[in-house]
Amino acid sequence: MTKTDLQPGDLIHFLSAMSVAVSPDYGVPVQRGATVEVTKEIIEASLDRNGNSWLDLVDDEGAQVARYGQVTFRRGQCPEDVLWWNAPGDDASRGLAHVNAVEAAREISDPIERRLAVAKADETFGPRMTSRSLGYLPGDKV
């Protein structure tokens, strides 16, 4: 039996993406920022052959760091400031969220509203990610 005191109906939230088994044969991906209501099926599907569960680690951040390399989930509703795109050091997700917001803004027909939406994306997600390719053309002196 699991060592956690989590019961069906309790909430956990995720600080990084993870797959959660909801039955012995089926798991669902959850993103950073998701809140999941624990069910009897999730508890049962989380048990290994020795009766241990990843849910046992809900209140043991040190054990989570040892197992996952980071704190992955916590008890309760997810704080409002934890979003799928704002994990520390995750510039790729932030960049994707920014690109999605700018693309949505470009669909706005009114030029003033469109510009305001792009400015809002810049304000929300920070500066746009840029890339530069360095290369040489034939004949360049290196």
Backbone bond lengths (Angstrom), bond angles and torsions (degrees), N, CA, C in turn:
res aa  C-N    CA-C-N  psi(-1)  N-CA   C-N-CA  omega(-1)  CA-C   N-CA-C  phi
1 M - - - 1.461 - - 1.520 109.18 -
2 T 1.307 116.55 148.53 1.459 121.86 -178.48 1.531 111.57 -64.18
3 K 1.316 115.26 148.52 1.462 121.21 -178.95 1.527 112.03 -90.97
4 T 1.297 117.77 -10.05 1.458 120.89 -179.29 1.526 110.47 -74.94
5 D 1.306 114.92 154.89 1.460 118.10 175.07 1.524 111.23 -96.91
6 L 1.343 117.39 10.80 1.464 119.95 175.62 1.522 109.33 -63.79
7 Q 1.305 115.11 138.09 1.459 122.27 -179.49 1.528 109.07 -123.59
8 P 1.332 117.24 157.62 1.461 118.58 174.18 1.529 109.84 -53.48
9 G 1.323 115.13 133.78 1.464 121.62 -177.58 1.522 112.85 101.55
10 D 1.342 117.81 -20.60 1.465 120.39 176.65 1.526 109.10 -69.56
11 L 1.328 116.33 155.09 1.465 122.00 179.29 1.515 110.40 -108.36
12 I 1.331 114.96 143.17 1.461 121.63 168.82 1.520 107.06 -130.85
13 H 1.329 116.50 152.62 1.466 119.93 177.00 1.516 109.28 -127.57
14 F 1.319 115.10 159.48 1.457 121.60 -171.45 1.522 111.27 -114.34
15 L 1.322 114.68 135.12 1.459 122.32 178.37 1.521 111.16 -100.44
16 S 1.313 116.72 -5.80 1.461 122.42 172.28 1.525 107.68 -153.32
17 A 1.307 115.37 163.71 1.458 120.54 -177.82 1.526 109.89 -67.97
18 M 1.326 114.78 146.89 1.459 121.04 -177.79 1.514 107.88 -160.36
19 S 1.309 117.23 156.50 1.454 121.31 172.44 1.519 108.04 -99.66
20 V 1.330 116.35 133.30 1.460 121.90 -178.77 1.522 108.32 -115.78
21 A 1.332 116.19 121.67 1.460 120.77 176.80 1.529 108.45 -72.53
22 V 1.300 116.03 127.41 1.466 120.94 177.41 1.519 110.94 -107.59
23 S 1.318 116.09 -5.18 1.455 123.51 172.47 1.530 105.56 -159.44
24 P 1.325 118.26 169.32 1.473 118.82 179.63 1.527 113.62 -59.76
25 D 1.325 117.02 -23.58 1.468 120.79 -175.31 1.518 114.58 -110.48
26 Y 1.337 117.94 -1.26 1.458 118.57 -170.04 1.520 111.05 -143.44
27 G 1.338 115.61 129.20 1.453 121.52 175.65 1.508 110.30 -124.06
28 V 1.314 116.07 155.60 1.456 120.74 177.70 1.528 108.92 -124.01
29 P 1.328 116.86 140.64 1.461 118.57 176.30 1.524 110.26 -75.83
30 V 1.320 116.26 140.20 1.461 121.02 173.21 1.517 107.67 -123.06
31 Q 1.312 115.90 142.07 1.458 121.86 -179.12 1.513 110.89 -93.42
32 R 1.316 114.88 161.45 1.452 120.78 169.18 1.527 107.40 -53.41
33 G 1.320 116.98 135.67 1.452 121.49 179.59 1.517 114.62 93.90
34 A 1.334 117.19 -6.25 1.466 120.36 -179.72 1.522 110.41 -80.68
35 T 1.318 115.68 144.28 1.464 122.50 170.85 1.518 106.99 -111.62
36 V 1.324 115.49 133.01 1.460 121.39 -178.13 1.525 108.93 -123.44
37 E 1.308 115.29 134.61 1.462 120.14 173.25 1.526 108.04 -84.80
38 V 1.312 116.16 123.24 1.458 121.34 179.81 1.526 108.74 -69.07
39 T 1.318 115.34 133.99 1.466 121.02 177.29 1.524 108.81 -118.57
40 K 1.305 115.24 165.76 1.474 120.78 175.84 1.526 109.39 -57.90
41 E 1.343 116.21 -39.88 1.462 121.06 -178.90 1.528 111.50 -65.51
42 I 1.331 117.38 -39.63 1.466 120.35 178.04 1.527 109.40 -65.01
43 I 1.323 117.23 -43.60 1.466 119.94 179.30 1.528 109.90 -61.02
44 E 1.313 117.39 -47.73 1.466 121.01 -178.85 1.523 111.54 -64.10
45 A 1.339 117.37 -41.65 1.466 120.99 -178.58 1.528 111.88 -70.90
46 S 1.327 117.24 -19.36 1.466 120.01 -178.11 1.528 113.20 -81.81
47 L 1.324 117.11 -12.32 1.465 120.67 -175.70 1.520 111.81 -76.87
48 D 1.347 115.10 135.38 1.454 118.83 172.73 1.524 108.70 -90.07
49 R 1.315 116.74 -176.34 1.476 120.05 -175.55 1.518 113.19 -64.72
50 N 1.352 116.53 -18.46 1.463 120.59 178.29 1.525 112.83 -96.59
51 G 1.326 116.87 3.62 1.462 120.51 179.70 1.512 113.87 84.75
52 N 1.344 117.15 9.45 1.462 121.12 177.04 1.524 109.71 -88.26
53 S 1.313 115.70 151.77 1.456 121.27 -177.92 1.523 109.61 -136.29
54 W 1.327 115.64 146.98 1.460 118.55 173.15 1.523 110.13 -63.52
55 L 1.322 117.66 -24.43 1.464 121.39 177.43 1.529 112.05 -64.20
56 D 1.345 116.84 -21.73 1.466 120.72 177.13 1.524 111.26 -59.31
57 L 1.323 116.79 -21.89 1.468 121.71 -174.84 1.523 113.48 -89.80
58 V 1.323 118.44 4.10 1.460 121.36 -173.00 1.529 112.70 -56.05
59 D 1.310 117.67 -35.69 1.468 120.66 -178.89 1.524 112.87 -106.93
60 D 1.332 117.42 10.60 1.464 121.53 -177.37 1.529 109.63 -120.99
61 E 1.336 115.39 83.59 1.465 119.58 -176.31 1.523 112.02 -64.45
62 G 1.332 117.62 -33.71 1.463 120.28 177.37 1.515 111.87 -61.58
63 A 1.325 117.02 -41.74 1.459 120.82 178.27 1.532 110.98 -67.76
64 Q 1.329 116.69 -34.80 1.470 119.30 176.10 1.519 110.57 -64.52
65 V 1.327 116.66 -43.57 1.466 120.13 178.91 1.526 109.56 -61.79
66 A 1.336 117.02 -41.51 1.461 120.37 178.72 1.527 111.36 -63.52
67 R 1.320 117.32 -37.99 1.467 120.98 -176.53 1.524 113.03 -83.79
68 Y 1.342 116.75 -44.71 1.467 120.79 -172.74 1.526 113.92 -107.77
69 G 1.330 117.03 -11.42 1.458 120.15 -176.33 1.514 113.22 86.06
70 Q 1.314 117.31 0.92 1.460 123.03 -179.44 1.522 109.12 -167.74
71 V 1.322 116.23 166.04 1.460 119.99 172.67 1.529 106.26 -77.54
72 T 1.317 116.28 121.49 1.451 121.99 -172.38 1.518 113.19 -102.72
73 F 1.322 117.96 -34.17 1.464 120.78 -177.35 1.523 109.63 -150.13
74 R 1.322 114.33 157.62 1.461 122.46 178.56 1.523 109.25 -141.26
75 R 1.288 114.10 165.64 1.459 122.15 178.23 1.532 109.94 -74.14
76 G 1.336 117.40 144.27 1.458 122.59 171.18 1.513 114.89 97.34
77 Q 1.328 113.63 -179.01 1.469 122.97 178.02 1.518 109.34 -67.21
78 C 1.315 116.89 143.66 1.457 120.90 179.85 1.532 110.29 -70.14
79 P 1.335 116.75 133.57 1.465 119.20 175.34 1.532 110.40 -61.11
80 E 1.322 115.61 148.56 1.466 120.49 -176.83 1.519 113.23 -62.55
81 D 1.337 117.77 -26.03 1.465 119.46 -177.00 1.531 113.29 -85.30
82 V 1.323 118.84 -0.85 1.462 122.06 176.45 1.527 107.46 -96.85
83 L 1.319 115.70 106.91 1.464 122.06 -177.34 1.523 109.14 -119.94
84 W 1.309 117.16 161.46 1.460 120.60 -175.18 1.520 112.51 -60.72
85 W 1.322 117.00 -25.92 1.458 120.41 -172.01 1.523 113.81 -102.87
86 N 1.325 120.35 -1.26 1.461 118.57 -171.69 1.530 114.82 -115.34
87 A 1.318 117.55 30.96 1.463 119.92 175.24 1.525 108.88 -67.17
88 P 1.324 117.71 138.71 1.465 119.97 178.36 1.528 110.94 -55.35
89 G 1.308 116.03 129.18 1.460 121.29 178.28 1.515 115.06 80.86
90 D 1.319 118.68 -0.12 1.461 121.23 -178.85 1.517 109.73 -96.88
91 D 1.318 115.90 72.13 1.457 120.53 -179.49 1.528 112.07 -67.99
92 A 1.319 117.56 -26.97 1.464 119.72 -179.00 1.529 110.85 -65.49
93 S 1.329 117.59 -44.98 1.472 119.75 179.17 1.516 111.11 -67.14
94 R 1.335 116.33 -41.34 1.467 119.63 177.54 1.523 109.57 -60.71
95 G 1.309 116.55 -44.09 1.467 120.56 179.08 1.515 112.55 -62.43
96 L 1.339 116.70 -40.93 1.460 120.49 178.16 1.522 110.72 -64.81
97 A 1.332 117.23 -43.05 1.468 120.40 178.77 1.528 109.81 -62.12
98 H 1.334 117.16 -38.99 1.462 121.16 178.76 1.522 110.67 -64.74
99 V 1.322 116.80 -46.59 1.467 120.94 178.99 1.528 110.21 -59.87
100 N 1.335 117.50 -44.26 1.470 120.83 179.34 1.523 111.21 -60.80
101 A 1.338 116.75 -42.36 1.463 120.30 -179.62 1.522 111.29 -66.32
102 V 1.333 117.36 -40.61 1.468 120.59 179.38 1.525 110.20 -67.85
103 E 1.326 117.55 -40.25 1.465 119.90 177.31 1.523 111.01 -62.09
104 A 1.315 116.83 -40.82 1.468 120.13 177.40 1.526 110.19 -64.94
105 A 1.327 116.77 -38.52 1.468 120.74 179.00 1.523 111.00 -64.13
106 R 1.305 117.36 -36.86 1.468 120.77 -178.64 1.521 112.77 -67.26
107 E 1.313 117.25 -16.01 1.459 121.46 176.79 1.535 111.82 -79.28
108 I 1.323 117.41 -12.10 1.466 121.94 -178.76 1.526 108.42 -77.01
109 S 1.315 116.68 126.36 1.463 120.14 -174.74 1.531 112.85 -77.67
110 D 1.320 117.79 -33.72 1.465 120.58 -179.54 1.536 108.91 -72.78
111 P 1.340 117.93 121.88 1.470 120.36 -174.90 1.533 113.61 -63.21
112 I 1.304 118.23 -34.00 1.467 120.45 179.84 1.530 109.93 -71.40
113 E 1.322 116.94 -46.48 1.465 120.25 177.77 1.532 110.66 -62.58
114 R 1.350 115.80 -38.62 1.465 120.30 178.96 1.522 110.34 -61.59
115 R 1.344 116.74 -47.00 1.465 120.82 -179.75 1.523 110.98 -63.83
116 L 1.335 117.88 -39.03 1.463 121.34 177.42 1.528 111.13 -63.83
117 A 1.328 116.46 -38.49 1.462 120.04 179.13 1.526 111.55 -67.91
118 V 1.339 117.18 -38.30 1.464 120.62 176.31 1.527 109.82 -65.96
119 A 1.321 116.95 -41.62 1.473 120.59 178.05 1.524 110.60 -62.91
120 K 1.326 116.64 -38.77 1.464 121.13 178.22 1.534 110.18 -64.08
121 A 1.334 116.87 -39.74 1.467 120.66 177.07 1.522 110.15 -62.65
122 D 1.336 116.86 -43.42 1.467 120.38 178.51 1.524 110.98 -63.40
123 E 1.329 116.41 -39.65 1.468 120.96 179.92 1.537 110.86 -68.03
124 T 1.324 116.87 -42.19 1.454 121.52 -176.89 1.518 112.42 -71.50
125 F 1.319 117.43 -45.95 1.455 121.59 -170.90 1.522 114.42 -102.49
126 G 1.307 117.13 -2.24 1.457 119.72 -179.98 1.515 111.20 85.23
127 P 1.317 115.74 -171.76 1.465 118.98 -176.76 1.527 111.59 -62.88
128 R 1.303 114.01 149.99 1.456 119.45 179.38 1.516 110.01 -66.47
129 M 1.326 114.08 142.36 1.460 118.98 176.44 1.521 107.92 -74.91
130 T 1.284 115.50 140.16 1.456 120.63 177.22 1.513 108.51 -126.24
131 S 1.278 115.43 162.62 1.463 119.98 175.89 1.513 108.26 -138.31
132 R 1.290 114.16 156.16 1.451 119.99 178.54 1.514 106.82 -139.56
133 S 1.314 116.71 132.53 1.455 121.28 175.66 1.512 108.53 -102.27
134 L 1.278 114.53 129.25 1.453 119.71 177.13 1.521 107.97 -105.92
135 G 1.266 116.10 129.94 1.451 119.23 179.73 1.512 110.13 -158.69
136 Y 1.259 114.54 177.46 1.459 121.13 -179.53 1.512 109.50 -122.72
137 L 1.314 114.61 144.26 1.459 120.81 174.81 1.517 108.41 -95.00
138 P 1.321 116.18 155.15 1.465 117.68 177.01 1.533 109.60 -56.35
139 G 1.305 115.98 134.24 1.457 120.83 179.82 1.519 113.76 94.87
140 D 1.344 118.53 -12.74 1.463 120.68 176.77 1.517 109.94 -65.44
141 K 1.308 114.43 141.91 1.461 118.62 176.01 1.515 107.72 -91.52
142 V 1.300 114.76 127.15 1.460 120.17 -176.95 1.495 111.52 -99.81
